[in-house]
Amino acid sequence: MSLDFALRPEWVKLRARARAVAERGAAAYGKWHDSWINGHSKEFSRVLAAEGWIGMTWPAEVGGGGRPGIERIIMAEEMISAGAPIAASWFADRQMGPSIYTYGTDRQKAEFLPGMLSGEATWCIGMSEPDAGSDLASVKTAAVRHGADYIVNGQKIWTSAAAGADYCYLICRTDSSGPPHRGVSELIVPMDRPGIEVRTVRDMVGSEHFCEVFFTDVRVPAANLVGVEGDAFRQTMVQLAHERGGIDRLVSNRPLYDLALERADRADRRVRQEIAAIETGYRLGRLMVYRGALGQGGADFSAGTKAFCTEHEQRVAQFAAVVLGPAAVAGDLAGDAALAVCYAPAYTIQGGTSAIMRNILGERVLGLPREPR
């Protein structure tokens, strides 16, 4: 018995349609390396909404498309590979929407999901803090109940898209009396509330998608609490599974690879060998992402996907640097190519380091014992 890895005919059509829309979007609204995180265009988000490609996997009863997860992966791969600017709706589609329709109240669903589905509302997620990078159980940003509101004080960092976001999905601490994993809550915070200050973080290649967000006595309606107060750590872990196992972790710098292929000397056996290795990596990574989308991976399978795929992206960047050489910083390629190559070390850091991913695999998948403290 053989395995058939061919896509269904309707998925082939979806891929072709997505590629056409992506290429038109990149031409009209800008082409970006790492477009899922750098390419902000609400105009293009409205195009995606018109195609039914925001919330396409959400249940129909909340306004979504009710389509299988693999269809979103197919669409998103074409978007990112073409450099189409999808960042304005990416986080809401991938994480915030599923969290709200799974754990939120009927009022929250009615109030917040339509803006996501139409492409009008941009969201960010307040997770990492200066002293709690990948350890979300150590968050200190506090939300204290005061009547009908929570009063929020604290700081977040590495908050992608915060500078242009309408809402922040905030991971905060509502109780410090118990174990670290207890007392964590999730709040929907409108970004126009008094007391919120956003500072962009300019990285070494000039990107400013990361931000610091400061909360000083910010009043948030208690009705914006998602799920059970103090018991949201489990909810956040589900979000991270969505974040780690997506196609964005495999093809973020696909435009750079395509550019390198155009310039590569394929008469050189070493170049051909590296191309073969990279193409194999793309196929393996895609199968890992598909497996997650089809529900065939375990609860923490996304950690393995994230580690493999982001390390593959770094290999792509290294290949491009060798192939392009000085042309990456001079002549017709000056700028974007060099930035894409230099940004590559971030792939295995953002969204959880590869060391953390391997710890998750060792402890939760392989069942290895933890080292005594």
Buried (B, 14 or more C-beta within 10 A) or exposed (E): EEEEEEBEEEBEEBBEBBBEBBBBBBEBBBBBBBBBBBBBBBEBBBBBBEBEBBBBBBEEEBBBBEBBBBBBBBBBBBBBBBBBBBBBBBBBBBBBBBBBBBBBBEEBBEBBBBBBBBBBBBBBBBBBBEEBBBEBBBBBBBBBEEEEBBBBBBBBBBBBBBBBBBBBBBBBBBBEEEEBBBBBBBBBBBBEBEBBEBEBBEBEBEBEBBBBBBBEEBBBBBEBBBBEBBBBBEBBEBBBBBBBBBBBBBBBBBBBBEBBBEBBEEEEEEBEEBBEEBEEBBEBBBEBBBBBBEEEBEEBBBBBBBBBBBBBBBBBBBBBBBBBEEBBBEEEBEEBBBBBBBBBEBBBBBBBBBEBBEBBBBEBBEEEEEEEE
